[in-house]
C-alpha cells in the first residue's frame, strides 16, 4: 500500500521539482536572453556614445568650418573689395595720365595746325611775291628786247637820220615823247612834221605798224589812256568813212581797235595810234583838235 501522504509529498515534491526545473529552465532562458541582451545593449550604448561624440565632433567641425568659411568669405570679400578699389585707383591714375597725354597731343596738334597756317600764309606770300617777280622779270625782258631793237635801230640810223629820230629801212621817224614838248591837235602836229622836213607818218604796211607800235610801247611811260595816243597822217575830210593819208593815198588795211572808228559825237575825223598790247588793234578815231603827241616821218639820208 502506497503511502498516500508520502505519495502526495512526492507528488508535491515532484511538482515543486518540475516547477523549480521549469523555473530553472525559464531562469536559464531568461538569463541567457538577459545576458545576451545586456551585452548587446552595452555595445550599442557604447557605439551610440561614440557616434554621438563623433557627431558632436563633426558638428563642431562643421560649425568651425562654417565659421572659418564665413570668415574666409568675409576676408575674401574684403580682399575682393580691396582689389577692386586698387583697380579703380589704377584706372583713375591711368585716366589722369591718358588725359594728360591727350591734352599734350591736342596742344601739339593745335600748335602744328597753327604752324601750318603760318607756313601756308608765308608760302602764299612768297608765292605771290614770286609771281610778281616773275612778272617783273618778264616785263624787264620784254623791255630789254625792245631796247635792244631800239639800240640797233639807233645804230643803223647813225648818220642817216637827225638826232632823236629813229630809222627803219629807208625811213626816219620822230616821236616827241619828252614831257617838255606840249601835245598838239592834228593840224599843228602835221605842221611840226613839215617844218622838220617830213610829214605825219603813213602806216600803210604791217611792217610799219609793227615797228611804230613796238617803239611806242618802249617809249610809253604813262600807261595806256586816251591821252597816250600819237597822231598819224590819216584823216577823213569830205566824205564820212573815206580815210586818206597825207600823201593822198586811200586807206587800205586799217589796224583799228574793236568798235573803231565810231565817229563819236560826229566829229572824230582824225586817226591816232596807241601803245596797245595787240599791235594789230591800235588805231582810234578822235577829234582833230584833241591834244596828243604825234609821229613824223621822212626819208633817211643815203649812206656813202
C-alpha positions in Angstrom: 0.0 0.0 0.0 1.2 3.1 -1.0 1.6 5.8 1.5 -0.8 8.5 0.4 0.9 11.1 2.4 4.2 10.1 1.0 2.8 10.0 -2.4 1.3 13.4 -2.0 4.6 14.6 -0.7 6.4 13.0 -3.6 3.8 14.4 -5.9 4.2 17.8 -4.4 7.9 17.5 -4.4 7.7 16.4 -8.0 5.6 19.3 -8.8 7.9 21.5 -7.0 10.8 19.9 -8.7 9.1 20.4 -12.1 8.2 23.8 -11.1 11.7 24.5 -10.0 13.0 22.8 -13.0 10.8 24.9 -15.3 11.7 27.8 -13.2 15.3 27.0 -13.7 14.8 26.5 -17.4 13.0 29.7 -17.5 15.6 31.4 -15.5 18.2 29.9 -17.7 16.4 31.1 -20.7 15.8 34.5 -19.2 19.4 34.6 -18.0 20.7 33.6 -21.4 18.5 36.2 -23.1 19.2 38.7 -20.5 22.9 38.2 -20.6 23.0 38.3 -24.3 20.7 41.3 -24.4 22.7 43.1 -21.8 25.9 42.6 -23.6 24.4 43.9 -26.8 22.9 46.9 -25.1 26.3 47.8 -23.7 27.9 47.6 -27.0 25.0 49.6 -28.6 25.2 52.2 -25.9 29.0 52.4 -26.4 28.6 52.7 -30.1 25.9 55.2 -29.6 28.1 57.2 -27.3 31.0 57.0 -29.7 28.7 58.0 -32.6 27.4 60.9 -30.5 30.8 62.0 -29.8 31.8 61.7 -33.4 28.6 63.5 -34.4 29.3 66.2 -31.9 32.9 66.4 -33.1 31.7 66.6 -36.7 29.1 69.2 -35.8 31.7 71.2 -34.1 34.0 70.7 -37.1 31.2 71.8 -39.4 30.4 74.8 -37.3 34.1 75.7 -37.1 34.4 75.2 -40.8 31.3 77.3 -41.5 32.7 80.0 -39.2 36.0 79.7 -41.0 34.4 79.7 -44.4 32.3 82.7 -43.4 35.4 84.4 -42.1 37.2 83.4 -45.2 34.2 84.7 -47.3 34.3 88.0 -45.4 38.0 88.1 -45.8 37.7 87.2 -49.4 35.1 89.8 -49.9 37.4 92.3 -48.1 40.2 91.2 -50.4 38.0 91.5 -53.5 36.8 94.9 -52.4 40.4 96.0 -51.7 41.4 94.6 -55.1 38.6 96.4 -56.8 39.4 99.7 -55.1 43.0 99.2 -56.1 42.0 98.5 -59.7 39.8 101.6 -59.6 42.6 103.7 -58.3 44.9 102.3 -61.1 42.2 103.1 -63.7 41.8 106.6 -62.3 45.5 107.1 -62.4 45.6 105.8 -65.9 42.7 108.0 -66.9 44.6 111.0 -65.5 47.7 110.1 -67.3 45.8 109.4 -70.6 44.0 112.8 -70.2 47.3 114.5 -69.7 48.7 112.7 -72.8 45.6 113.6 -74.8 45.9 117.3 -73.7 49.5 117.3 -74.7 48.7 115.7 -78.0 45.9 118.2 -78.6 48.2 121.1 -77.7 50.8 119.7 -80.1 48.1 119.2 -82.8 46.8 122.8 -82.4 50.3 124.1 -82.5 51.1 122.1 -85.6 47.9 123.4 -87.2 48.8 127.0 -86.2 52.4 126.5 -87.6 50.9 125.0 -90.7 48.6 128.0 -91.2 51.5 130.4 -90.6 53.7 128.4 -93.1 50.8 128.3 -95.6 50.4 132.1 -95.3 54.1 132.6 -95.7 54.1 130.3 -98.6 51.2 132.2 -100.2 53.1 135.5 -99.7 56.2 134.1 -101.1 54.3 132.6 -104.0 52.6 135.9 -104.7 56.0 137.7 -104.4 57.5 135.1 -106.7 54.7 135.6 -109.2 55.2 139.4 -109.1 59.0 138.9 -109.5 58.4 136.6 -112.5 56.0 139.1 -114.0 58.6 141.9 -113.4 61.3 139.8 -114.9 59.1 139.1 -117.9 58.3 142.8 -118.3 62.0 143.6 -117.9 62.9 141.0 -120.5 60.4 142.4 -122.9 61.6 145.9 -122.3 65.2 144.7 -122.8 64.2 143.2 -126.1 62.6 146.4 -127.2 65.5 148.5 -126.0 67.9 146.1 -127.9 65.8 146.7 -131.0 65.8 150.4 -130.4 69.6 150.5 -129.9 70.0 148.5 -133.1 67.8 151.0 -134.9 69.7 153.9 -133.5 72.9 152.4 -134.6 71.5 151.9 -138.0 70.2 155.4 -138.1 73.6 156.9 -137.2 74.3 159.4 -140.0 71.1 158.7 -141.8 68.6 160.4 -139.5 68.7 163.6 -137.5 69.4 163.3 -133.7 66.3 162.0 -131.9 64.9 160.3 -135.0 64.8 156.5 -135.5 65.3 154.6 -138.7 63.5 151.7 -140.2 64.7 150.6 -143.6 65.0 153.9 -145.5 62.6 156.0 -143.4 63.3 158.1 -140.3 60.7 158.5 -137.6 60.3 161.1 -134.9 58.5 160.6 -131.6 58.2 163.7 -129.5 57.9 161.9 -126.1 59.6 164.5 -123.9 57.3 165.9 -121.3 58.6 169.4 -122.2 57.0 169.1 -125.7 53.3 170.0 -125.4 50.6 167.9 -127.1 49.1 169.3 -130.3 46.0 168.9 -132.4 46.3 167.0 -135.7 46.8 170.1 -137.9 49.5 171.6 -135.6 51.2 168.2 -135.4 51.3 167.9 -139.2 52.7 171.5 -139.4 55.5 170.5 -137.0 56.5 167.5 -139.1 56.5 169.6 -142.3 58.7 172.1 -140.5 61.2 169.3 -139.9 61.2 168.2 -143.5 58.7 165.4 -143.2 55.0 164.8 -142.6 52.8 162.8 -140.3 53.6 159.1 -140.6 51.9 156.9 -143.2 51.3 153.4 -141.9 50.4 151.5 -145.0 52.2 148.2 -144.3 52.2 145.7 -141.4 55.9 146.1 -141.1 55.5 149.8 -140.3 52.6 149.2 -138.0 54.6 146.6 -136.0 57.6 148.9 -135.8 55.8 152.0 -134.7 53.6 150.3 -132.0 56.8 148.5 -130.8 58.6 151.8 -130.4 55.6 153.4 -128.7 55.4 150.5 -126.2 59.1 151.1 -125.3 58.8 154.9 -125.0 55.4 154.9 -123.2 55.8 155.8 -119.6 52.3 157.0 -118.8 50.4 153.8 -119.3 47.6 153.3 -121.7 45.0 156.0 -121.7 43.0 158.2 -124.1 45.9 160.8 -123.9 48.6 158.2 -124.7 47.9 158.2 -128.4 50.1 159.6 -131.3 48.7 161.3 -134.4 49.4 159.6 -137.7 48.8 161.0 -141.2 45.3 159.6 -141.6 42.1 161.7 -141.9 38.6 161.7 -143.3 37.6 165.2 -144.5 34.9 165.5 -147.1 33.2 162.1 -147.1 32.3 160.1 -143.9 34.2 156.8 -143.9 36.6 157.8 -146.7 40.0 157.9 -144.9 43.1 159.2 -146.8 46.8 159.5 -145.9 48.6 162.8 -146.1 50.3 161.7 -149.3 46.8 161.5 -150.9 46.5 157.7 -151.0 43.3 156.0 -149.7 43.3 153.7 -146.7 43.8 150.1 -147.5 44.3 147.9 -144.4 43.4 149.5 -141.1 44.5 148.5 -137.6 41.6 149.8 -135.6 40.7 148.9 -132.0 37.5 147.0 -131.6 34.5 149.2 -132.3 36.5 151.9 -134.0 36.2 154.1 -136.0 32.9 155.1 -134.5 32.9 158.9 -135.2 31.7 159.6 -131.7 29.8 162.9 -131.5 30.1 163.2 -135.3 33.4 164.9 -135.4 36.1 162.3 -134.8 37.8 162.7 -138.2 41.5 162.2 -137.4 43.3 158.9 -136.6 45.8 158.2 -133.8 47.8 155.1 -132.9 48.3 153.8 -129.3 50.8 151.6 -127.5 48.4 148.6 -127.2 49.3 145.0 -126.4 47.7 143.8 -129.7 49.7 145.6 -132.3 47.0 144.8 -134.9 44.4 146.8 -132.9 46.0 150.1 -132.0 44.1 152.9 -134.0 41.3 155.1 -132.8 39.5 158.0 -134.3 39.5 161.2 -132.3 38.5 164.9 -132.7 41.2 166.5 -134.8 41.7 169.3 -132.2 42.3 166.8 -129.4 45.8 167.4 -128.0 48.1 164.3 -128.5 51.7 163.5 -129.3 52.5 162.7 -132.9 54.8 160.7 -135.2 56.7 162.3 -138.1 58.4 160.5 -140.9 60.8 161.4 -143.7 63.3 159.7 -145.9 66.6 158.6 -144.5 69.8 160.0 -145.9 71.7 157.6 -148.1 74.9 156.3 -146.7 78.1 156.8 -148.6 
